[in-house]
C-alpha cells in the first residue's frame, strides 16, 4: 500500500458507513460509503487513492486527484492561512503547500504549477511550487523519436518549456508547433535530441512525420 498513489486493495469488512480495505500488515483503511461501488462485498478488490484525512487517519477514495505523488499539475489556491496555501486537488481534502515550498507568496484563486509528494518527516501528502528541485535529478536516457508524456509548463520567447515523464525539463520550439498549446496541457511528445549540456529538445509530432 502506497500513500499518495492508486492501490488495488481487497474489501475485508462491509459496514453501514463504508467498507474497510486490507492495507497490509493488519492495517485496515476506510473507504467511506459515498465512494463504495455498487454490489461489492468482502473479497472484492477495488482501486482507490490513499491519503490522510484532516485528523491524520489513512482514508481511501475512488475520486481521482489532479495529480498523485510524483506528478506535476496546475492547481488553484482555495485558501491561505498561517500554515500555507491550500489547493483544490480534485478530491474532498485540499492539498497543502507550506510557506517554505512557495517560490512566491501564493494568493487565493490564483493557479500555480506544483509537484505532489509525500513529506518524508510527516508522511503527509503535500505540494511544492519549487519545481526545479524535483526535475533533472537523474540522467536523461532517451532515444531519438522516443515517445514521452509531456506537461506544458511555461511559455518562452522561443517556444514552450515542458515537463517530460515527470522527470526532466524539455523545450518545444515555437516554429515546430502546428496546433494551439495551453499551460497545463498534457500530451504525447517525441524526443528530438538530448544535447551535450543535457538539455532536451522535444517535438509534438513524430520525427519525419509528413504534415
Residue frames as a rotation matrix with the C-alpha (Angstrom) as fourth column:
UNK 1
0.582 0.813 0.000 0.00
0.813 -0.582 0.000 0.00
0.000 0.000 -1.000 0.00
UNK 2
-0.577 -0.793 0.196 1.44
0.804 -0.594 -0.037 3.35
0.146 0.136 0.980 -1.07
UNK 3
0.152 0.559 -0.815 0.26
0.609 -0.702 -0.369 6.69
-0.779 -0.440 -0.447 0.34
UNK 4
-0.045 -0.119 -0.992 -0.44
-0.395 -0.910 0.127 9.28
-0.917 0.398 -0.006 -2.34
UNK 5
-0.811 -0.240 -0.533 -0.92
-0.583 0.266 0.768 6.73
-0.042 0.934 -0.356 -5.11
UNK 6
0.277 0.913 -0.299 -3.53
-0.917 0.344 0.202 4.39
0.288 0.218 0.933 -6.52
UNK 7
-0.797 -0.458 0.394 -3.74
-0.575 0.776 -0.260 1.00
-0.187 -0.433 -0.882 -4.87
UNK 8
-0.027 0.773 -0.633 -5.81
-0.551 0.517 0.655 -2.10
0.834 0.367 0.412 -5.61
UNK 9
-0.833 -0.243 0.498 -6.99
-0.549 0.245 -0.799 -3.32
0.072 -0.939 -0.337 -2.20
UNK 10
-0.603 0.584 -0.543 -9.32
0.301 0.798 0.522 -6.06
0.738 0.151 -0.657 -1.02
UNK 11
-0.004 0.702 0.712 -12.53
-0.742 -0.480 0.468 -5.35
0.670 -0.526 0.523 0.91
UNK 12
-0.785 -0.333 -0.522 -12.40
0.075 0.787 -0.613 -7.13
0.615 -0.520 -0.593 4.25
UNK 13
-0.638 0.605 -0.476 -15.43
0.669 0.129 -0.732 -5.71
-0.382 -0.786 -0.487 6.08
UNK 14
-0.559 0.566 0.606 -18.73
0.348 -0.503 0.791 -4.15
0.753 0.653 0.084 5.00
UNK 15
-0.612 0.340 -0.714 -20.44
0.686 -0.221 -0.693 -1.64
-0.393 -0.914 -0.098 7.32
UNK 16
0.458 0.887 0.049 -23.21
0.823 -0.403 -0.401 0.96
-0.336 0.224 -0.915 7.07
UNK 17
0.738 -0.179 -0.651 -20.74
-0.117 -0.983 0.138 3.86
-0.665 -0.026 -0.746 6.84
UNK 18
0.356 -0.616 -0.703 -18.43
-0.933 -0.192 -0.305 2.23
0.053 0.764 -0.643 4.29
UNK 19
0.943 -0.159 -0.291 -16.07
0.136 0.986 -0.097 -0.68
0.303 0.052 0.952 3.82
UNK 20
0.523 -0.843 0.127 -12.69
-0.534 -0.208 0.820 -1.48
-0.665 -0.496 -0.559 5.29
UNK 21
0.820 -0.351 -0.451 -9.85
-0.339 0.336 -0.879 -2.37
0.460 0.874 0.156 2.95
UNK 22
0.794 -0.604 -0.065 -6.83
0.509 0.603 0.614 -4.53
-0.332 -0.521 0.786 3.67
UNK 23
0.861 -0.508 -0.034 -3.82
-0.483 -0.794 -0.369 -2.22
0.160 0.334 -0.929 3.73
UNK 24
0.319 -0.765 -0.560 -1.39
0.103 0.615 -0.782 -4.99
0.942 0.192 0.275 4.65
UNK 25
-0.691 -0.694 -0.203 0.31
0.210 0.076 -0.975 -5.84
0.692 -0.716 0.093 7.95
UNK 26
-0.439 0.606 -0.663 -3.03
0.898 0.259 -0.357 -5.80
-0.044 -0.752 -0.658 9.76
UNK 27
-0.864 0.083 -0.496 -3.84
-0.019 -0.991 -0.133 -2.24
-0.503 -0.105 0.858 8.63
UNK 28
-0.161 0.888 0.430 -7.49
0.960 0.242 -0.141 -1.53
-0.229 0.391 -0.892 7.79
UNK 29
-0.955 -0.189 -0.229 -8.32
0.117 -0.948 0.297 1.54
-0.274 0.257 0.927 5.71
UNK 30
-0.124 0.989 -0.080 -11.82
0.398 -0.024 -0.917 3.03
-0.909 -0.145 -0.390 5.48
UNK 31
-0.936 0.110 0.335 -13.47
0.280 -0.348 0.895 3.66
0.215 0.931 0.294 2.13
UNK 32
-0.712 0.690 -0.130 -16.48
-0.277 -0.447 -0.851 5.85
-0.645 -0.570 0.510 3.08
UNK 33
-0.153 0.762 0.630 -19.91
0.483 0.614 -0.624 4.75
-0.862 0.209 -0.462 1.85
UNK 34
0.605 0.472 -0.641 -20.24
-0.246 -0.656 -0.714 7.57
-0.757 0.590 -0.281 -0.71
UNK 35
-0.045 -0.718 -0.694 -17.24
-0.975 -0.119 0.186 6.14
-0.216 0.686 -0.695 -2.63
UNK 36
-0.508 -0.167 0.845 -18.13
-0.230 0.972 0.054 2.45
-0.830 -0.167 -0.532 -2.41
UNK 37
-0.772 0.236 -0.590 -19.03
-0.591 0.073 0.803 0.97
0.232 0.969 0.083 -5.82
UNK 38
0.226 0.952 0.205 -22.35
-0.973 0.232 -0.006 -0.82
-0.053 -0.198 0.979 -6.12
UNK 39
0.910 0.354 -0.214 -22.69
-0.372 0.927 -0.047 -4.55
0.182 0.122 0.976 -5.48
UNK 40
-0.118 -0.966 -0.229 -19.32
-0.446 0.258 -0.857 -5.08
0.887 0.001 -0.461 -3.78
UNK 41
0.926 0.362 0.105 -18.68
-0.274 0.454 0.848 -7.40
0.259 -0.814 0.520 -0.87
UNK 42
0.386 -0.820 0.422 -15.76
-0.665 0.070 0.744 -8.73
-0.639 -0.568 -0.518 1.20
UNK 43
0.120 -0.472 0.873 -13.17
0.426 0.819 0.384 -10.41
-0.897 0.326 0.300 -1.00
UNK 44
0.735 0.186 0.652 -13.68
0.676 -0.277 -0.683 -7.99
0.054 0.943 -0.329 -3.92
UNK 45
-0.350 -0.898 -0.267 -10.77
0.842 -0.427 0.330 -5.77
-0.410 -0.109 0.905 -4.99
UNK 46
0.828 0.542 0.145 -11.22
0.554 -0.749 -0.363 -2.04
-0.088 0.381 -0.920 -5.66
UNK 47
-0.231 -0.884 0.407 -8.80
0.857 -0.383 -0.345 0.60
0.461 0.269 0.846 -6.98
UNK 48
0.829 0.488 -0.272 -8.54
0.555 -0.665 0.499 3.53
0.063 -0.565 -0.823 -4.58
UNK 49
0.050 -0.772 0.633 -6.39
0.089 -0.628 -0.773 6.55
0.995 0.095 0.037 -3.85
UNK 50
0.408 0.014 -0.913 -4.91
0.867 0.309 0.392 6.63
0.287 -0.951 0.114 -0.32
UNK 51
-0.257 -0.472 0.843 -4.34
0.055 -0.878 -0.475 9.83
0.965 -0.075 0.252 1.68
UNK 52
-0.763 0.010 -0.647 -4.68
0.646 0.064 -0.761 11.20
0.034 -0.998 -0.055 5.23
UNK 53
0.317 0.891 0.326 -7.88
0.728 -0.449 0.519 12.89
0.608 0.073 -0.790 6.36
UNK 54
0.281 -0.173 0.944 -7.90
-0.252 -0.963 -0.101 16.09
0.926 -0.209 -0.314 8.44
UNK 55
0.790 0.029 0.612 -7.42
-0.612 0.090 0.786 14.06
-0.032 -0.996 0.088 11.62
UNK 56
-0.139 -0.990 0.009 -4.38
-0.979 0.138 0.150 12.22
-0.150 0.012 -0.989 10.29
UNK 57
0.064 0.222 0.973 -6.10
-0.207 0.957 -0.204 8.90
-0.976 -0.188 0.107 9.61
UNK 58
-0.935 -0.345 -0.081 -5.44
-0.175 0.251 0.952 6.99
-0.308 0.904 -0.295 6.41
UNK 59
0.071 0.995 0.065 -8.51
-0.150 0.075 -0.986 7.00
-0.986 0.060 0.155 4.22
UNK 60
-0.741 -0.278 0.611 -9.40
0.483 0.412 0.773 5.79
-0.466 0.868 -0.171 0.72
UNK 61
0.070 0.777 -0.626 -11.38
-0.379 -0.560 -0.737 7.37
-0.923 0.289 0.255 -2.11
UNK 62
0.030 -0.004 1.000 -12.39
0.815 0.579 -0.022 6.36
-0.578 0.816 0.021 -5.61
UNK 63
0.952 0.150 -0.267 -12.17
0.009 -0.885 -0.466 10.03
-0.306 0.441 -0.843 -6.65
UNK 64
0.350 -0.855 0.384 -9.11
0.934 0.289 -0.208 10.82
0.067 0.432 0.899 -8.75
UNK 65
0.414 -0.261 -0.872 -6.94
0.294 -0.868 0.400 13.80
-0.861 -0.422 -0.283 -7.75
UNK 66
0.932 -0.078 -0.354 -5.44
-0.340 -0.528 -0.779 16.08
-0.126 0.846 -0.518 -10.39
UNK 67
0.146 -0.917 -0.370 -2.01
-0.572 0.227 -0.788 14.61
0.807 0.327 -0.492 -9.59
UNK 68
0.950 0.050 -0.307 -0.67
0.192 0.684 0.704 11.80
0.245 -0.728 0.640 -7.42
UNK 69
0.628 -0.777 -0.042 2.63
-0.220 -0.229 0.948 11.67
-0.746 -0.586 -0.315 -5.56
UNK 70
-0.261 -0.836 0.482 5.49
0.442 0.340 0.830 12.06
-0.858 0.430 0.281 -8.02
UNK 71
-0.071 0.325 0.943 3.49
0.990 -0.096 0.107 14.12
0.126 0.941 -0.315 -10.54
UNK 72
-0.906 -0.198 -0.374 3.19
0.220 -0.975 -0.017 17.79
-0.362 -0.098 0.927 -11.51
UNK 73
-0.137 0.884 0.447 -0.04
0.963 0.013 0.269 19.71
0.232 0.468 -0.853 -12.14
UNK 74
-0.812 0.056 0.581 -1.52
-0.080 -0.997 -0.015 23.19
0.579 -0.059 0.813 -12.24
UNK 75
-0.208 0.750 -0.628 -3.89
0.922 0.365 0.130 23.76
0.327 -0.552 -0.767 -9.30
UNK 76
0.013 0.365 0.931 -5.96
0.050 -0.930 0.364 26.64
0.999 0.042 -0.031 -7.94
UNK 77
-0.929 -0.335 -0.157 -5.47
0.198 -0.090 -0.976 28.08
0.312 -0.938 0.149 -4.45
UNK 78
0.032 0.992 -0.125 -8.71
0.604 0.081 0.793 27.80
0.796 -0.101 -0.597 -2.44
UNK 79
0.957 0.265 0.115 -7.49
0.060 -0.572 0.818 29.40
0.282 -0.776 -0.564 0.78
UNK 80
-0.088 -0.993 0.081 -4.41
0.185 -0.096 -0.978 30.71
0.979 -0.071 0.192 2.60
UNK 81
0.943 0.319 0.092 -3.66
-0.015 -0.237 0.971 30.67
0.331 -0.918 -0.219 6.33
UNK 82
0.561 -0.760 0.329 -0.70
-0.800 -0.395 0.452 30.66
-0.214 -0.516 -0.829 8.71
UNK 83
0.357 -0.399 0.844 0.27
0.019 0.907 0.421 27.13
-0.934 -0.134 0.332 7.65
UNK 84
-0.804 -0.584 0.114 0.43
0.131 0.014 0.991 27.79
-0.581 0.812 0.065 3.92
UNK 85
-0.415 0.649 -0.637 -1.77
-0.900 -0.396 0.184 27.69
-0.133 0.649 0.749 0.85
UNK 86
-0.385 0.400 0.832 -4.44
-0.008 0.900 -0.436 25.05
-0.923 -0.175 -0.343 0.27
UNK 87
-0.793 -0.055 -0.607 -5.06
-0.592 -0.167 0.788 23.89
-0.144 0.985 0.100 -3.28
UNK 88
0.461 0.886 0.051 -8.12
-0.748 0.419 -0.515 22.42
-0.478 0.199 0.856 -4.99
UNK 89
-0.563 -0.794 0.228 -6.78
-0.651 0.596 0.470 18.93
-0.509 0.116 -0.853 -5.59
UNK 90
-0.428 0.488 -0.761 -9.84
-0.692 0.365 0.623 17.33
0.582 0.793 0.181 -7.14
UNK 91
-0.313 0.359 -0.879 -10.76
0.546 0.826 0.143 15.36
0.777 -0.435 -0.455 -4.01
UNK 92
0.651 0.746 -0.141 -12.52
0.534 -0.319 0.783 16.25
0.539 -0.585 -0.606 -0.78
UNK 93
0.567 -0.516 -0.642 -9.35
0.589 -0.292 0.754 17.21
-0.576 -0.805 0.139 1.13
UNK 94
0.958 -0.287 -0.025 -7.38
-0.240 -0.747 -0.620 20.25
0.159 0.600 -0.784 -0.05
UNK 95
0.546 -0.832 -0.098 -3.64
0.778 0.546 -0.311 19.97
0.312 0.093 0.945 -0.68
UNK 96
0.854 -0.237 -0.463 -1.21
0.166 -0.719 0.675 21.99
-0.492 -0.654 -0.574 1.44
UNK 97
0.368 -0.840 0.398 1.72
0.537 -0.157 -0.829 23.97
0.759 0.519 0.393 0.04
UNK 98
0.464 -0.241 -0.852 3.77
0.817 -0.256 0.517 25.01
-0.343 -0.936 0.078 3.13
UNK 99
0.930 -0.093 -0.356 5.23
-0.151 -0.979 -0.138 28.52
-0.336 0.182 -0.924 3.02
UNK 100
0.054 -0.998 0.032 8.77
-0.397 0.008 0.918 27.13
-0.916 -0.062 -0.396 2.69
UNK 101
-0.420 -0.167 0.892 7.71
0.591 0.695 0.409 25.38
-0.688 0.699 -0.193 -0.54
UNK 102
0.730 0.669 0.139 6.32
0.575 -0.491 -0.654 28.52
-0.369 0.557 -0.744 -2.20
UNK 103
-0.230 -0.814 0.534 8.51
0.960 -0.279 -0.012 30.37
0.159 0.510 0.845 -4.71
UNK 104
-0.791 0.154 0.592 6.36
-0.167 -0.985 0.032 33.46
0.588 -0.073 0.805 -4.23
UNK 105
-0.827 0.534 0.175 3.64
-0.163 0.071 -0.984 34.01
-0.538 -0.842 0.028 -1.68
UNK 106
-0.805 0.550 0.222 0.60
0.521 0.477 0.708 32.23
0.284 0.685 -0.671 -3.07
UNK 107
-0.813 0.580 -0.052 -2.70
-0.522 -0.764 -0.380 34.07
-0.260 -0.282 0.924 -3.37
UNK 108
-0.321 0.803 0.502 -6.27
0.135 0.564 -0.815 32.83
-0.938 -0.194 -0.289 -3.27
UNK 109
0.680 0.732 0.047 -7.88
0.034 0.032 -0.999 31.96
-0.733 0.680 -0.003 -6.64
UNK 110
0.228 -0.673 -0.703 -4.52
-0.952 -0.304 -0.018 32.03
-0.202 0.674 -0.711 -8.45
UNK 111
0.997 0.074 -0.012 -3.29
-0.074 0.945 -0.319 28.99
-0.013 0.319 0.948 -10.40
UNK 112
0.231 -0.968 0.096 0.20
-0.932 -0.191 0.309 27.56
-0.281 -0.161 -0.946 -9.80
UNK 113
0.446 -0.246 -0.860 2.29
-0.356 0.833 -0.423 24.68
0.821 0.496 0.284 -11.08
UNK 114
0.263 -0.306 0.915 3.17
-0.952 0.070 0.297 22.33
-0.155 -0.949 -0.273 -8.21
UNK 115
-0.387 -0.419 -0.821 4.81
-0.422 0.873 -0.246 18.98
0.820 0.251 -0.515 -7.52
UNK 116
0.622 0.677 0.394 2.95
-0.706 0.267 0.656 16.48
0.339 -0.686 0.644 -5.33
UNK 117
-0.261 -0.741 -0.618 4.97
-0.193 0.668 -0.719 14.33
0.946 -0.069 -0.317 -2.93
UNK 118
0.758 0.408 -0.509 4.91
0.364 0.382 0.849 12.59
0.541 -0.829 0.142 0.46
UNK 119
0.437 -0.595 0.675 6.79
-0.734 -0.669 -0.115 14.56
0.520 -0.445 -0.729 3.12
UNK 120
-0.023 -0.526 -0.850 9.49
0.033 0.850 -0.526 12.24
0.999 -0.040 -0.002 4.47
UNK 121
-0.914 -0.302 0.271 9.07
-0.226 -0.176 -0.958 13.58
0.337 -0.937 0.092 8.03
UNK 122
-0.489 0.806 0.333 5.29
-0.752 -0.195 -0.630 13.72
-0.443 -0.558 0.702 8.48
UNK 123
-0.873 0.150 0.464 4.35
0.334 0.878 0.344 11.10
-0.355 0.455 -0.817 5.83
UNK 124
0.180 0.938 -0.295 1.60
0.261 -0.335 -0.905 13.53
-0.948 0.086 -0.306 4.76
UNK 125
-0.036 -0.112 0.993 0.97
0.999 0.016 0.038 14.38
-0.020 0.994 0.111 1.11
UNK 126
0.269 0.030 -0.963 2.00
0.219 -0.975 0.030 17.97
-0.938 -0.219 -0.269 0.35
UNK 127
0.718 -0.054 0.694 2.84
0.690 -0.082 -0.720 20.05
0.095 0.995 -0.021 -2.70
UNK 128
-0.041 -0.787 -0.616 5.77
0.495 -0.551 0.671 22.25
-0.868 -0.277 0.413 -3.64
UNK 129
0.952 0.301 -0.049 5.98
0.130 -0.546 -0.827 25.14
-0.276 0.782 -0.559 -6.10
UNK 130
0.208 -0.951 -0.230 9.79
-0.739 -0.307 0.600 24.85
-0.641 0.045 -0.766 -6.14
UNK 131
0.915 0.393 -0.092 9.61
-0.342 0.634 -0.694 22.87
-0.214 0.666 0.715 -9.35
UNK 132
0.422 -0.812 -0.403 13.31
-0.664 0.026 -0.748 22.84
0.617 0.583 -0.528 -10.26
UNK 133
-0.194 -0.496 0.846 14.11
-0.954 0.295 -0.046 20.93
-0.227 -0.817 -0.531 -7.08
UNK 134
0.132 0.403 0.906 12.29
-0.289 0.890 -0.353 17.88
-0.948 -0.215 0.234 -8.45
UNK 135
0.979 0.205 -0.018 13.46
-0.064 0.224 -0.973 17.89
-0.196 0.953 0.232 -12.07
UNK 136
0.609 -0.767 -0.202 16.68
-0.356 -0.037 -0.934 16.86
0.709 0.640 -0.295 -13.87
UNK 137
0.363 -0.451 0.815 17.89
-0.892 0.084 0.443 14.83
-0.269 -0.888 -0.372 -10.90
UNK 138
0.291 -0.297 0.909 18.57
0.170 0.951 0.257 11.72
-0.942 0.080 0.327 -12.99
UNK 139
-0.729 -0.635 -0.253 20.49
-0.164 -0.197 0.967 11.41
-0.664 0.747 0.039 -16.25
UNK 140
0.288 0.859 -0.424 18.23
-0.700 -0.113 -0.706 11.82
-0.654 0.500 0.568 -19.30
UNK 141
-0.768 -0.511 0.386 18.44
-0.168 0.743 0.648 8.49
-0.618 0.432 -0.657 -21.08
UNK 142
0.396 0.916 -0.060 16.16
-0.191 0.018 -0.981 8.89
-0.898 0.400 0.182 -24.07
UNK 143
-0.458 -0.452 0.765 16.40
0.646 0.423 0.636 7.62
-0.611 0.786 0.098 -27.63
UNK 144
-0.882 0.150 -0.448 15.66
-0.381 -0.786 0.487 9.84
-0.279 0.600 0.750 -30.65
UNK 145
-0.474 0.813 -0.337 11.94
-0.552 0.024 0.834 9.78
0.686 0.581 0.438 -31.52
UNK 146
-0.819 0.202 -0.537 11.11
0.498 0.715 -0.491 8.05
0.285 -0.669 -0.686 -28.21
UNK 147
0.033 0.916 0.400 7.51
0.157 -0.400 0.903 8.71
0.987 0.033 -0.157 -27.20
UNK 148
-0.841 -0.308 -0.444 7.17
0.494 -0.103 -0.863 10.53
0.220 -0.946 0.239 -23.86
UNK 149
0.312 0.928 -0.203 4.47
0.927 -0.251 0.278 12.18
0.207 -0.275 -0.939 -21.74
UNK 150
-0.708 -0.542 0.453 4.55
0.487 -0.839 -0.243 15.98
0.512 0.049 0.858 -21.67
UNK 151
0.338 0.730 -0.593 3.03
0.902 -0.431 -0.016 18.65
-0.267 -0.530 -0.805 -19.43
UNK 152
0.033 -0.276 0.961 3.10
0.584 -0.775 -0.242 22.16
0.811 0.569 0.135 -20.90
UNK 153
0.150 -0.092 -0.984 4.57
0.987 -0.044 0.154 24.23
-0.057 -0.995 0.085 -18.08
UNK 154
0.141 -0.222 -0.965 5.79
0.283 -0.925 0.254 27.62
-0.949 -0.309 -0.068 -19.30
UNK 155
0.804 0.115 0.583 5.76
0.594 -0.186 -0.782 29.80
0.019 0.976 -0.218 -22.42
UNK 156
0.003 -0.862 -0.506 9.05
0.438 -0.454 0.776 31.42
-0.899 -0.224 0.376 -23.51
UNK 157
0.125 -0.012 -0.992 10.14
-0.642 -0.764 -0.072 33.60
-0.757 0.646 -0.103 -26.42
UNK 158
-0.593 -0.496 -0.634 11.33
-0.805 0.338 0.488 30.59
-0.028 0.800 -0.599 -28.41
UNK 159
-0.422 0.488 -0.764 8.64
-0.172 0.784 0.596 28.08
0.890 0.383 -0.247 -27.50
UNK 160
0.600 0.673 0.433 7.22
-0.627 0.059 0.777 26.15
0.497 -0.738 0.457 -24.57
UNK 161
-0.662 -0.707 0.247 9.01
-0.698 0.462 -0.547 24.54
0.273 -0.535 -0.800 -21.65
UNK 162
0.461 0.793 -0.399 7.54
-0.581 0.609 0.540 21.11
0.671 -0.017 0.742 -20.96
UNK 163
-0.107 -0.414 0.904 7.98
-0.899 0.429 0.090 18.53
-0.425 -0.803 -0.418 -18.22
UNK 164
-0.049 -0.047 -0.998 8.97
-0.737 0.676 0.005 15.15
0.675 0.735 -0.068 -19.64
UNK 165
0.099 0.145 -0.984 7.72
0.194 0.968 0.162 11.99
0.976 -0.207 0.068 -17.88
UNK 166
0.944 0.303 0.127 7.61
-0.027 -0.314 0.949 13.91
0.328 -0.900 -0.289 -14.56
UNK 167
0.599 -0.781 -0.174 11.44
0.735 0.451 0.505 13.80
-0.316 -0.431 0.845 -14.61
UNK 168
-0.465 -0.883 0.059 13.05
0.780 -0.378 0.499 16.38
-0.418 0.278 0.865 -16.89
UNK 169
0.188 0.385 -0.903 12.66
-0.198 -0.886 -0.419 19.81
-0.962 0.258 -0.090 -18.43
UNK 170
-0.341 -0.295 0.892 12.33
0.835 0.340 0.432 19.91
-0.431 0.893 0.131 -22.20
UNK 171
-0.389 0.171 -0.905 11.69
-0.264 -0.962 -0.069 22.52
-0.883 0.212 0.419 -24.86
UNK 172
0.082 0.467 0.881 9.29
0.892 0.359 -0.273 22.54
-0.444 0.808 -0.387 -27.81
UNK 173
-0.832 -0.495 -0.250 10.31
0.332 -0.807 0.489 25.21
-0.444 0.324 0.836 -30.32
UNK 174
-0.140 0.845 -0.516 7.64
-0.177 -0.534 -0.827 27.66
-0.974 -0.025 0.224 -31.43
UNK 175
-0.198 0.041 -0.979 8.34
-0.948 -0.261 0.181 27.22
-0.248 0.965 0.090 -35.15
UNK 176
-0.889 -0.107 -0.445 7.62
-0.245 0.933 0.264 23.48
0.386 0.344 -0.856 -34.78
UNK 177
-0.705 0.709 0.022 4.19
0.211 0.239 -0.948 23.90
-0.677 -0.663 -0.318 -33.19
UNK 178
-0.925 0.376 -0.044 1.27
-0.114 -0.167 0.979 23.41
0.361 0.911 0.197 -35.54
UNK 179
0.049 0.959 -0.279 -1.61
0.554 0.207 0.806 23.41
0.831 -0.194 -0.521 -33.06
UNK 180
0.301 0.098 0.949 -2.64
-0.525 -0.814 0.251 25.58
0.796 -0.573 -0.194 -30.11
UNK 181
-0.249 -0.383 -0.890 -0.95
0.620 0.643 -0.450 24.81
0.744 -0.663 0.077 -26.79
UNK 182
0.509 0.428 0.747 -2.10
-0.360 -0.683 0.636 25.94
0.782 -0.592 -0.194 -23.35
UNK 183
-0.588 -0.677 0.443 -0.35
-0.674 0.106 -0.731 25.81
0.447 -0.729 -0.518 -20.00
UNK 184
-0.266 0.454 0.851 -1.42
-0.734 0.476 -0.484 22.62
-0.625 -0.753 0.206 -18.24
UNK 185
0.584 0.447 -0.677 -1.99
-0.795 0.484 -0.366 20.65
0.164 0.752 0.638 -21.46
UNK 186
-0.073 -0.557 0.827 -0.95
-0.430 0.766 0.478 17.01
-0.900 -0.321 -0.295 -21.25
UNK 187
0.801 0.290 -0.524 0.08
-0.587 0.205 -0.783 15.36
-0.120 0.935 0.335 -24.50
UNK 188
0.665 -0.602 0.441 2.41
0.558 0.794 0.241 12.88
-0.495 0.086 0.864 -26.10
UNK 189
0.692 -0.527 -0.493 5.75
-0.664 -0.732 -0.150 14.10
-0.282 0.431 -0.857 -27.39
UNK 190
0.892 -0.440 0.107 8.85
0.439 0.783 -0.441 12.74
0.110 0.440 0.891 -29.10
UNK 191
0.456 -0.803 -0.385 12.48
0.197 -0.331 0.923 13.22
-0.868 -0.497 0.007 -28.15
UNK 192
0.970 -0.230 -0.077 14.40
-0.149 -0.314 -0.938 15.13
0.191 0.921 -0.338 -30.81
UNK 193
0.157 -0.984 -0.088 17.76
0.178 0.116 -0.977 15.38
0.971 0.138 0.193 -29.11
UNK 194
0.898 -0.138 -0.417 19.47
0.403 -0.120 0.907 15.22
-0.175 -0.983 -0.053 -25.72
UNK 195
0.734 -0.617 0.283 22.19
-0.194 -0.589 -0.784 17.84
0.651 0.521 -0.552 -26.11
UNK 196
-0.100 -0.896 -0.433 25.68
0.398 0.363 -0.843 17.70
0.912 -0.256 0.320 -24.61
UNK 197
-0.778 -0.137 0.613 24.58
-0.413 -0.624 -0.663 20.07
0.474 -0.769 0.429 -21.83
UNK 198
-0.884 0.447 -0.139 21.75
0.461 0.779 -0.425 17.54
-0.082 -0.440 -0.894 -21.09
UNK 199
-0.437 0.787 -0.435 19.07
-0.544 -0.617 -0.569 19.97
-0.716 -0.013 0.698 -22.25
UNK 200
-0.616 0.306 0.726 16.34
0.504 0.861 0.064 18.16
-0.606 0.405 -0.685 -24.17
UNK 201
-0.703 0.428 -0.567 14.61
-0.683 -0.629 0.372 19.23
-0.198 0.649 0.735 -27.39
UNK 202
-0.565 0.629 0.534 11.15
0.305 0.761 -0.573 17.76
-0.766 -0.161 -0.622 -27.92
UNK 203
-0.891 0.408 -0.200 8.70
-0.346 -0.323 0.881 17.56
0.294 0.854 0.429 -30.82
UNK 204
-0.366 0.833 0.415 4.94
-0.547 0.169 -0.820 17.16
-0.753 -0.527 0.394 -30.50
UNK 205
0.772 0.496 -0.398 4.87
-0.624 0.472 -0.622 15.17
-0.121 0.729 0.674 -33.75
UNK 206
0.653 -0.559 0.511 6.90
0.362 0.823 0.438 12.05
-0.665 -0.101 0.740 -34.54
UNK 207
-0.143 -0.796 -0.588 10.19
-0.398 -0.498 0.771 12.81
-0.906 0.344 -0.245 -36.27
UNK 208
-0.965 -0.255 0.056 9.81
-0.033 0.333 0.942 12.59
-0.259 0.908 -0.330 -40.03
UNK 209
-0.221 0.963 0.153 6.03
0.633 0.262 -0.728 12.91
-0.741 -0.064 -0.668 -39.81
UNK 210
-0.823 -0.016 0.568 4.55
0.523 -0.412 0.746 14.24
0.223 0.911 0.347 -43.07
UNK 211
-0.599 0.603 -0.526 2.31
0.161 -0.553 -0.817 17.18
-0.784 -0.574 0.234 -42.31
